[in-house]
Amino acid sequence: MEKEGYFLYEAGNLGGNDQGDLKLVLKFFVLRYNKTMKRISTMIIKIFLFSLFSIYQVQALEINIDSNHAILYNTKENKIVYEKKSTEKVSIASLTKITTALVALENIKDLDEKVILTREDFQGLYEANAAVAGFKVGEEVTYRDLLYGLLLPSGADAAQALERTVAGSNEEFINLMNEKAKELKLENTHYQNPTGLDDENHYSTVKDVLTVFQYALKNPDFKTIITTQKYTTSNQAHIFTSTLRKVQSLEMDYVLGGKTGTTEDAGLCLATLANFDDTDFLLVTAKAEYSKTTPRNFLDHKTIYEYVKDNYDYQEVVNKKNILVTLKTEYLKEDKIDFYSKDNKSFYLENNFDKDKVKYQYTGIKKITPNHKKGQKLGKVKIYYDNQLLDTEDIILLEKPKLSIPKYLVGHQKEIILFGLLIFLMISFHKKKKKD
């Protein structure tokens, strides 16, 4: 600005030196031109970035939910279908008990072994207004009873009984929980208790909870418990009903099971396992507004699942007749060889799927020669849809390359002529030596 003001001042006081005045005027206009072009360039960049952001926003799922955090996962394709602030640290309330159950199951030899509950198992729960399964001091129950009491009615009494009987102390059980978090590479998770009660050192993310949930479901006992609606304890003293009973009134028959969670800091949380479109889905949400009358966490799950059910399905992206890549050849009978997919490939995508957005990206050998062998891997093709990587397929040479002698001779004319000339000279030299 200083330079422009200076030139402007000087341009208004011209006179006396025509050549100098002309240079000064030119400098002024060059400066103005550069500044104007800079502004235009900045404006173009801003418009471009805004357009790019707008495109991204349109491509992202626009689902109106109350939960601040959410993640939906397609287990069949190992693919995240939808997420909202999935890696931000949050309180997870009783979703903690998924890890509690997992750690207990991995350290209990016999689920039908009996244990006697002590006063220690109930310490602090009444004051914290924690949910309990209803066990009593001095009651004899099995580990299986405790696990059902932990996951169905979300009993904090069952959680504390498990930590005492499985690990011997709160500290040791929490160590096991945090070791499991490290094993599963949960970078934003730390456990401070087995119940999920609010604590500033007790946090996770919905993405980390999803990872634990997916891993825990590989355990047959965990999956059986989490998908059970009603259970009677071995001593016939308690009947536990799943906290997921609300799904029945909301017509969510596709939900197979899951775990609820509620505290003042965490709000309403929920992790569910659902099945539709011949696929298992895992959905974790957190921090929905608490309400005694409106199950906002369940409504959010219904909203997300119904949106995906209505707008997504398996679309055929690649057909066996589609050419993935065409490679040139050298000295072969064929000038080029086409490579096709081994089978038809379908992926879980929007119903308004646009085949023109399918792209193939090949990396590998560029030219096939007689030196290549049948069954040799030449490279790989990455299959993209709308810039999203869907799959990778190896490109394999299915037949032995067939040498074309005419092409080989034409391609090596100079070498053949030189070789022939060399042979001729050798023969001539040999004959001349004989004569001598």
N, C-alpha and C positions, 0 to 999 in steps of 0.2 A: 504494500500500500504506500509505503514511503517513496519507493521508486516511481510509482505511477503518479503520485502527487507532484513529485519533482519534475517529471517530464511534462505534466500538464501545465505546471507553472511556467516552465521554460518555453513551452509551445505558445503560451499566451504573450510572451515577451520576445518574439522573434524580431530579427532585423539586424542588418549590418553584415552578416556573413551568410550568403545564400546556400553555400555548400554545407556549412555547419547547421544552418536552420533545417535544411532538407533531411540531414541525418537524424536530427533531433525529432522531427515529425515522424520519420520512419520508425525510430525506436519506440515512440509513443504508441503508434498503431500496432507494431509487432507485439508490444506488451499487452495491449488491450485484446488483441486477437488470441494470444496464448491463454490469457485469463478466461476469455469467453469459451474457448475450446475445452479448457480444463473443467469449467462448470458443466458444459454439455456432456463431457465424458463421464463426470461424476453422476450426472442425472441418468445417463444411459445405464451405468452400472447399477444404480439404485433400482431402476425399473426392472432390470434383468433379475436382480436378487429377489425383488418382490414377486416377480412372476414365478421364479423358481420355488419360492416359499409357498406361493399359492398352489402350485401344482402338487407339491408335497402334501399340503393340507388336504387337497381333494382326494389324493390317493389314500391317506390315512383313514381308518375307520372313525366315523363320527357317531359315537354312541353316547347318549345322555344318561349318565349314571350319577348317583349321589356319592359313591365311594371315591376317595381321593387317589387311591392306588388300586391298580388291577393288572392282571396278566392272564391271558387265555392261551393254553398250549395244546396242540394237536399231537398226541402221542404216536400216532401211526406214521406221521411224517417228521417227527422230532422238530416241530416248527411252532414258533410263537405266532398266533393268529392276530392277537390284539394285546396292547399293553398301554398303561397309563401310569406314569411316574413309578415304574416298576423297580427301580434301583435306588429310590430314596429311602433312607432309614426311617422306620416307623415302629411304634409299639404294636405288638401282634397278639396281645392277650392270650387266650387259650389255644391259639394256633400253635403255641409253644408245645402243647401236649402231644403234638405229632412227633416231635423229637424226643419227648419224654418216653412215649410208648416205644419208639424205635430203639432207643438206648436200652430200655428195660428188656425188650424182646431179644436183643443181641447178647444179653448177659444173664438170661434166665435159662437154666437147663431143662426144667420141667414146669410147664405152665400149670399143672395140676398139683404142684407142691403147695402145702398149706402154710400160712403164716398167721400169727396172732397180732392184731392191731394194738398199738399202745397210745398213751396220751400224747406222746410226741408227734404222732401222725396228724393230730388235729390242732396243733399249736398255731395260734395267730390267725386262723382261718375265719373265725367268727368276727374278730375285730376288722378284718380286711373285707368283710362282706363277700367272701369267695363262694362260688358255687361248689356244692358238695354232693357226693353220691348218696350219702346217708348211712355210711358204715358207723359202727359203734366201737368204743374202747373195749378191748378184751374179746372182740369178735374174731372167730377163726374163719379165714377165707382163703381161696386159692389165688395164685398169681393171675390166673385167667379172669377171676372175678374182679380183681383190681384193675386190670386192663380194660375190661368192659365198663367198669365204673369210671375210669379215666376218660374214655373216648365217647361214650354215649351220653351220659348226663353231665360230662365235663367236670368230674369230681376232683377238687383240689385235695381232698382227704386221700383219695387213691394215689394222687401224684406224690404226696409226702410219704405215704406208706411204701411206695415203690422205691423212692430214693433211699429210705432207711434200710429196707430189706435187701435191696439189690446191691447198693454200693457201701452201706454202712454209715454214711453221713451225707449231709447236704453238700458239703464242699467237694467230696469225692464224686458224687453223682453229677454235679455241675461241671466238674473237670471232664467227665465222660461226654457230657453234652457238647462242650466246647471243642473237645478233641474230634467229635463226629463232625462238627461244623468245619473244622480245618480239613478233615479227610474229604469232605464233599466240596471243598474250596468255596465256602461261603465267606466272601470277603467283607460283607457288611452285616455280620451277625455276631452277637455275643449274648450268652445266656447267663442270668443271675439267679434264676430259680426254675423249678420244674412246672410251676403252675401258670406262669404268664402274668402274674400280678405286676402292676406298673412299677418300674424301677429305671432310673436314668441309665444304668449300665446293662439294661435288658432290652435289646432291640434287634431288628432284622429288616428285611425288605420282602415285598411280595414275591419277587423273583427268587430270593433265597428260600422262602417258604415253599415255593413251587418245586424247587430242587429237592428239598427234604421230602416233600409229599410224594413226588415221583419215585424217589429211592425207597421210601417206606412201603409203598404199594407193591414192591417186588417181594416183600415178605408176606407169605400166604396168610399167616395169623393176623397180621395187621390189616390186610385187605378184607379178611372175613369179618373182623370186628367193626371196621369203619363202614362197612356196607350192611351191617345188621340193624334192624329197626327196634327190636325188643329182645331183652335177655334176662333170664332168671338166674340168680346166683346159685352156686352149688349147695349152699345151706338153706335154699328156698326163702331166705329172709328178705330179699330185695328183687324187684323187677325194674330193670333199667329201660328207659325209652330214649331213643336217639333225639337229640336236639334238632335234628333235620326234619322232624315231623311236619314242619310248616310247608315243605315242598308239596305235600299232598293237597293242601288247600289251594296252592298256587298252580296246580296242574303241571307240575314239573316231573312227570313220570320218567323222564330220561336221566334224572339225577339218581345215581346209584348209592351215593354215600358221601360223607365228608365230615368236617369239623367246624364248629362255630367258635366265636371268641368275642368277648365284650369286656372292656374296662373303660374308665373315664377318659384315659389318655388315648387308648387305641380306637375308641368308637366301636362300631359294629364291624366285625371281621368274619370272613367265611372262606373256607376252602372246600371245593366240591369235585367229585368225580362224576362225569356224565358220559352217556353213550348215545350217539345218533350218527346218521350217515355211515354206519358200520365202522365207527371210530370212537376211541376213548378220548375225552377231553378233560383237562385239569384247569380249574379256574380258581384263582386266589384274589380276594379283594380285602381292603383294609380302610379304616377311617371313614366309614359311613356315619352319618349323623345318628346319634342314639335316639331311639323312640320306643316307648313302652307299647304303643299300639301299632306302629307301622314297621314291619320287618324289612328295613331298607336294604340290608345286605342281601336278603333273599330276592327282593325285587330287582336289585342290580344284577344278580346272577341270571334271573329270568330274562331281563332285558338283553343282556349280552348273548346268552344262548339262543334266544329267539331271533335276534338280529342275524347271527351267524347261520342258523338253520334256514332262514328265509332268503339270505343273500349269497350263501356259499354252497358249493358242492364240488365233487370231483370232476374236473374237466380234463379231457384228453388233450395233452399238450404236444405229445410226440407220437406219431404213428410209425409203424415198422416200414412204411413206404416212404417216409420222409428221409431225404438225404441229409445226413449230419455234416459231412464234409466230403469234398472231392479233392483227391491228391493227384498231382501230375506224376508221370513215370519217365524213366530213362532206360532206353534199349529194351523195352518190353513190347509185346504184341499190342497191348492196349495203350492208348495215349494218356488215359486217365482212369482212375478207379474210384467208384462211388462207395461210400460207407454209410450203412443204415443202422438205425437203432435195433438192438436185439429184440425188443418187444415194445408194445404200446405203453406209453407212460402217461398216467393221470395224476393230477395234483389238486389239492384242495384250494380252490380259487373262487373269485367272484363269479356270479352267474352271468354277468355281462363281460365275461372273458373275451379278450380280443386276440385272435391267433396271430395277427400282424405284429404283436408285441413280443412274440417268441423269437429269441435270438440264440445263435450257436457261436461259441468262441472256441476255436481249435488252437492247441499248442502241441508241437511235436515235429516229427520228421516231415519235411516239405515235399520230398520227392522219393518215389519208390524205385529201387534198382534191382537187378538180378541178385544182388548180394543179400537182400532181405529174405527172411524165412517164413514159412507158414506158421501161424500162431504167434508171431512176434508182435509185441505192443509198439505201435508207431507213435502214439500220443494220446491225448484225451480231449473230449469236447465238453465244455461247460454249457449247460442249458439255462438260459435266463428268461424270465418273464417280467417285462416292465422293470428291467434292471435288477430284479431280485433273483439270486441264484437258486435254482430249484434242484438241480441234479448234475452229476458228472458221470460221463460214460467213457470207458476206455475204447480206443480205436485199435482193433486187432486185425492183422492180415490173415484172412480166412483161407487163402489158397497160395500155393507156391508161385511166385512170379514167373511168367513164361518169357524166356529170352527170345528176342527177334534178331536173328542173325543179320538180315539186311540192314536193320537200323543200327546194329552194333558196328557193322563194317563201315557204314556211312559216317557214323559218329567218330570213328577212329581212322579215317582216311590217311591223315598225315602220318600217324604212327605206323600204319600198315605199309605205306609207301616207303618210309624210312627203313622199316624192318626188311622189306623186300629188297631195297637198294643195298642194305648191309649184307644180306644173304648173297646177292648177286656179286658184290665186291669180294666176299669171302671165297665164293666159288671161282671167280676169275683169278684171284690171287693164288688159290690152290692149283688151278690148271697151269698158270704161268710157272709156278714153282716146280711142277712136274716136268715141264718142258726144259727148264734150266737143269 
